[in-house]
Amino acid sequence: MIMKWFKINKSDIVLVQFIIEGYEGLATVSTIDPKAAILQVLIMPDFIKDAESILDYLKDRFMMEEVPSQNTRVSLC
């Protein structure tokens, strides 16, 4: 899975998570730091183009800023 982290307004966390997870199987969203409002988005590699299009829209709409994460890929057992 491809990992991306975003800083977002605290008040938008739930709505953005709901929108992304509404695209079943595309990605999952976790709140890494609720106080700093950091979201982690894990994207299925087969859907990276679709996910990036959605994230680009959400970045503009919700003023999301991509921030560096520890890793960019996640391996599942």
VOVO-546721 format. One record per atom (N, C-alpha, C, O): residue in one letter; atom name; x negated, y, z negated. Coordinates in nm, 2 decimals, decimal comma. Layout:
BEGIN
A:CA:X:Y:Z;
...
This chain:
BEGIN
M:N:-0,08:-0,12:0,00;
M:CA:0,00:0,00:0,00;
M:C:-0,09:0,12:0,00;
M:O:-0,20:0,12:-0,05;
I:N:-0,04:0,23:0,06;
I:CA:-0,11:0,36:0,06;
I:C:-0,06:0,44:-0,05;
I:O:0,06:0,46:-0,07;
M:N:-0,15:0,50:-0,13;
M:CA:-0,12:0,58:-0,25;
M:C:-0,14:0,72:-0,22;
M:O:-0,24:0,76:-0,17;
K:N:-0,04:0,81:-0,25;
K:CA:-0,05:0,95:-0,24;
K:C:0,00:1,01:-0,37;
K:O:0,10:0,96:-0,42;
W:N:-0,06:1,11:-0,42;
W:CA:-0,01:1,19:-0,54;
W:C:0,03:1,33:-0,50;
W:O:-0,04:1,39:-0,41;
F:N:0,13:1,38:-0,56;
F:CA:0,19:1,51:-0,53;
F:C:0,22:1,58:-0,66;
F:O:0,27:1,53:-0,76;
K:N:0,19:1,71:-0,66;
K:CA:0,23:1,80:-0,77;
K:C:0,36:1,87:-0,72;
K:O:0,37:1,91:-0,61;
I:N:0,46:1,88:-0,81;
I:CA:0,59:1,92:-0,77;
I:C:0,65:2,00:-0,89;
I:O:0,60:1,99:-1,00;
N:N:0,75:2,08:-0,87;
N:CA:0,82:2,14:-0,98;
N:C:0,89:2,04:-1,06;
N:O:0,95:1,94:-1,01;
K:N:0,88:2,05:-1,19;
K:CA:0,94:1,95:-1,28;
K:C:1,09:1,93:-1,25;
K:O:1,14:1,82:-1,26;
S:N:1,16:2,04:-1,22;
S:CA:1,30:2,03:-1,19;
S:C:1,34:1,95:-1,07;
S:O:1,45:1,91:-1,05;
D:N:1,24:1,92:-0,98;
D:CA:1,26:1,85:-0,85;
D:C:1,22:1,71:-0,86;
D:O:1,25:1,63:-0,76;
I:N:1,16:1,66:-0,97;
I:CA:1,11:1,52:-0,97;
I:C:1,22:1,42:-0,94;
I:O:1,20:1,34:-0,85;
V:N:1,33:1,43:-1,01;
V:CA:1,44:1,32:-0,99;
V:C:1,49:1,33:-0,85;
V:O:1,51:1,22:-0,78;
L:N:1,52:1,44:-0,79;
L:CA:1,58:1,46:-0,66;
L:C:1,48:1,40:-0,55;
L:O:1,52:1,33:-0,46;
V:N:1,35:1,44:-0,56;
V:CA:1,26:1,39:-0,46;
V:C:1,24:1,24:-0,47;
V:O:1,23:1,17:-0,37;
Q:N:1,24:1,19:-0,60;
Q:CA:1,23:1,04:-0,61;
Q:C:1,35:0,97:-0,55;
Q:O:1,34:0,87:-0,49;
F:N:1,47:1,03:-0,58;
F:CA:1,59:0,97:-0,52;
F:C:1,59:0,97:-0,37;
F:O:1,63:0,87:-0,31;
I:N:1,54:1,08:-0,31;
I:CA:1,54:1,09:-0,16;
I:C:1,44:0,99:-0,10;
I:O:1,48:0,91:-0,01;
I:N:1,32:0,98:-0,16;
I:CA:1,22:0,88:-0,10;
I:C:1,27:0,74:-0,12;
I:O:1,26:0,66:-0,03;
E:N:1,32:0,71:-0,24;
E:CA:1,36:0,57:-0,26;
E:C:1,49:0,53:-0,19;
E:O:1,52:0,41:-0,18;
G:N:1,55:0,63:-0,14;
G:CA:1,67:0,61:-0,06;
G:C:1,64:0,54:0,08;
G:O:1,73:0,47:0,14;
Y:N:1,52:0,55:0,12;
Y:CA:1,47:0,48:0,24;
Y:C:1,41:0,35:0,20;
Y:O:1,29:0,33:0,18;
E:N:1,50:0,25:0,18;
E:CA:1,47:0,12:0,13;
E:C:1,35:0,06:0,19;
E:O:1,34:0,05:0,32;
G:N:1,25:0,01:0,11;
G:CA:1,14:-0,06:0,16;
G:C:1,03:0,03:0,22;
G:O:0,92:-0,02:0,25;
L:N:1,05:0,16:0,23;
L:CA:0,95:0,25:0,28;
L:C:0,84:0,28:0,18;
L:O:0,72:0,28:0,22;
A:N:0,88:0,32:0,06;
A:CA:0,79:0,36:-0,04;
A:C:0,85:0,35:-0,18;
A:O:0,98:0,34:-0,19;
T:N:0,77:0,35:-0,28;
T:CA:0,82:0,36:-0,42;
T:C:0,76:0,49:-0,48;
T:O:0,65:0,53:-0,44;
V:N:0,83:0,54:-0,58;
V:CA:0,78:0,66:-0,64;
V:C:0,77:0,64:-0,79;
V:O:0,86:0,58:-0,85;
S:N:0,66:0,69:-0,85;
S:CA:0,65:0,68:-1,00;
S:C:0,60:0,82:-1,05;
S:O:0,53:0,89:-0,98;
T:N:0,64:0,86:-1,16;
T:CA:0,60:0,98:-1,22;
T:C:0,47:0,95:-1,30;
T:O:0,48:0,88:-1,40;
I:N:0,36:1,00:-1,26;
I:CA:0,23:0,97:-1,32;
I:C:0,21:1,06:-1,45;
I:O:0,17:1,01:-1,55;
D:N:0,25:1,18:-1,44;
D:CA:0,24:1,28:-1,55;
D:C:0,36:1,37:-1,55;
D:O:0,37:1,46:-1,48;
P:N:0,46:1,34:-1,64;
P:CA:0,58:1,42:-1,64;
P:C:0,56:1,57:-1,68;
P:O:0,63:1,66:-1,63;
K:N:0,46:1,59:-1,77;
K:CA:0,43:1,73:-1,81;
K:C:0,37:1,81:-1,70;
K:O:0,40:1,93:-1,68;
A:N:0,28:1,75:-1,62;
A:CA:0,21:1,82:-1,51;
A:C:0,29:1,80:-1,38;
A:O:0,26:1,86:-1,28;
A:N:0,40:1,72:-1,39;
A:CA:0,49:1,70:-1,27;
A:C:0,41:1,64:-1,15;
A:O:0,41:1,69:-1,04;
I:N:0,34:1,53:-1,18;
I:CA:0,26:1,46:-1,08;
I:C:0,33:1,33:-1,04;
I:O:0,36:1,24:-1,12;
L:N:0,37:1,31:-0,91;
L:CA:0,43:1,19:-0,86;
L:C:0,33:1,11:-0,78;
L:O:0,24:1,16:-0,71;
Q:N:0,35:0,98:-0,79;
Q:CA:0,27:0,89:-0,71;
Q:C:0,37:0,82:-0,61;
Q:O:0,47:0,77:-0,65;
V:N:0,33:0,82:-0,49;
V:CA:0,41:0,76:-0,38;
V:C:0,33:0,65:-0,32;
V:O:0,22:0,67:-0,27;
L:N:0,38:0,53:-0,33;
L:CA:0,31:0,41:-0,27;
L:C:0,39:0,37:-0,15;
L:O:0,51:0,34:-0,15;
I:N:0,32:0,38:-0,04;
I:CA:0,38:0,37:0,10;
I:C:0,34:0,23:0,16;
I:O:0,22:0,19:0,15;
M:N:0,44:0,16:0,21;
M:CA:0,41:0,04:0,28;
M:C:0,33:0,07:0,41;
M:O:0,38:0,16:0,49;
P:N:0,22:0,01:0,44;
P:CA:0,14:0,04:0,56;
P:C:0,21:0,04:0,69;
P:O:0,18:0,12:0,78;
D:N:0,31:-0,05:0,70;
D:CA:0,39:-0,05:0,83;
D:C:0,47:0,07:0,85;
D:O:0,52:0,10:0,97;
F:N:0,50:0,15:0,75;
F:CA:0,59:0,26:0,76;
F:C:0,52:0,39:0,74;
F:O:0,58:0,49:0,70;
I:N:0,39:0,40:0,75;
I:CA:0,31:0,52:0,72;
I:C:0,35:0,64:0,80;
I:O:0,36:0,75:0,75;
K:N:0,38:0,62:0,93;
K:CA:0,42:0,73:1,02;
K:C:0,55:0,79:0,97;
K:O:0,57:0,91:0,96;
D:N:0,65:0,70:0,95;
D:CA:0,78:0,74:0,90;
D:C:0,77:0,82:0,76;
D:O:0,83:0,92:0,74;
A:N:0,69:0,76:0,67;
A:CA:0,68:0,81:0,54;
A:C:0,61:0,95:0,55;
A:O:0,65:1,04:0,48;
E:N:0,51:0,96:0,63;
E:CA:0,44:1,09:0,64;
E:C:0,53:1,20:0,70;
E:O:0,52:1,32:0,66;
S:N:0,62:1,16:0,79;
S:CA:0,72:1,26:0,84;
S:C:0,81:1,31:0,73;
S:O:0,84:1,42:0,72;
I:N:0,86:1,21:0,65;
I:CA:0,95:1,25:0,54;
I:C:0,88:1,33:0,44;
I:O:0,93:1,43:0,39;
L:N:0,75:1,29:0,40;
L:CA:0,68:1,37:0,31;
L:C:0,65:1,51:0,35;
L:O:0,65:1,60:0,28;
D:N:0,62:1,52:0,48;
D:CA:0,59:1,66:0,54;
D:C:0,71:1,75:0,52;
D:O:0,70:1,86:0,48;
Y:N:0,83:1,69:0,55;
Y:CA:0,95:1,77:0,53;
Y:C:0,97:1,81:0,38;
Y:O:1,00:1,92:0,35;
L:N:0,95:1,71:0,29;
L:CA:0,97:1,73:0,15;
L:C:0,87:1,83:0,09;
L:O:0,90:1,90:0,00;
K:N:0,75:1,83:0,15;
K:CA:0,64:1,92:0,10;
K:C:0,69:2,07:0,13;
K:O:0,67:2,15:0,04;
D:N:0,75:2,09:0,24;
D:CA:0,80:2,23:0,27;
D:C:0,93:2,26:0,18;
D:O:0,94:2,37:0,13;
R:N:1,02:2,16:0,18;
R:CA:1,14:2,19:0,11;
R:C:1,13:2,20:-0,04;
R:O:1,20:2,29:-0,10;
F:N:1,04:2,12:-0,10;
F:CA:1,03:2,12:-0,25;
F:C:0,89:2,18:-0,30;
F:O:0,86:2,16:-0,41;
M:N:0,81:2,24:-0,21;
M:CA:0,68:2,29:-0,24;
M:C:0,60:2,19:-0,31;
M:O:0,53:2,22:-0,41;
M:N:0,59:2,07:-0,25;
M:CA:0,50:1,97:-0,30;
M:C:0,36:1,99:-0,25;
M:O:0,34:2,03:-0,14;
E:N:0,27:1,97:-0,34;
E:CA:0,13:1,98:-0,30;
E:C:0,06:1,85:-0,33;
E:O:0,06:1,80:-0,44;
E:N:-0,01:1,80:-0,22;
E:CA:-0,08:1,67:-0,24;
E:C:-0,20:1,70:-0,32;
E:O:-0,28:1,79:-0,30;
V:N:-0,23:1,61:-0,42;
V:CA:-0,34:1,62:-0,50;
V:C:-0,42:1,49:-0,50;
V:O:-0,37:1,38:-0,46;
P:N:-0,55:1,50:-0,52;
P:CA:-0,64:1,37:-0,51;
P:C:-0,59:1,27:-0,62;
P:O:-0,56:1,30:-0,73;
S:N:-0,60:1,14:-0,58;
S:CA:-0,56:1,03:-0,67;
S:C:-0,69:0,95:-0,69;
S:O:-0,79:0,97:-0,62;
Q:N:-0,68:0,86:-0,78;
Q:CA:-0,80:0,78:-0,82;
Q:C:-0,83:0,69:-0,70;
Q:O:-0,95:0,68:-0,66;
N:N:-0,73:0,63:-0,63;
N:CA:-0,75:0,54:-0,52;
N:C:-0,66:0,58:-0,41;
N:O:-0,55:0,64:-0,44;
T:N:-0,69:0,54:-0,29;
T:CA:-0,59:0,57:-0,18;
T:C:-0,52:0,44:-0,13;
T:O:-0,42:0,45:-0,07;
R:N:-0,57:0,32:-0,17;
R:CA:-0,51:0,20:-0,14;
R:C:-0,49:0,12:-0,26;
R:O:-0,57:0,12:-0,36;
V:N:-0,38:0,04:-0,26;
V:CA:-0,34:-0,04:-0,38;
V:C:-0,33:-0,18:-0,33;
V:O:-0,26:-0,21:-0,23;
S:N:-0,39:-0,27:-0,39;
S:CA:-0,38:-0,42:-0,36;
S:C:-0,28:-0,48:-0,45;
S:O:-0,29:-0,47:-0,57;
L:N:-0,19:-0,56:-0,39;
L:CA:-0,10:-0,64:-0,47;
L:C:-0,14:-0,78:-0,48;
L:O:-0,19:-0,84:-0,38;
C:N:-0,13:-0,84:-0,59;
C:CA:-0,17:-0,98:-0,61;
C:C:-0,07:-1,08:-0,55;
C:O:-0,09:-1,20:-0,55;
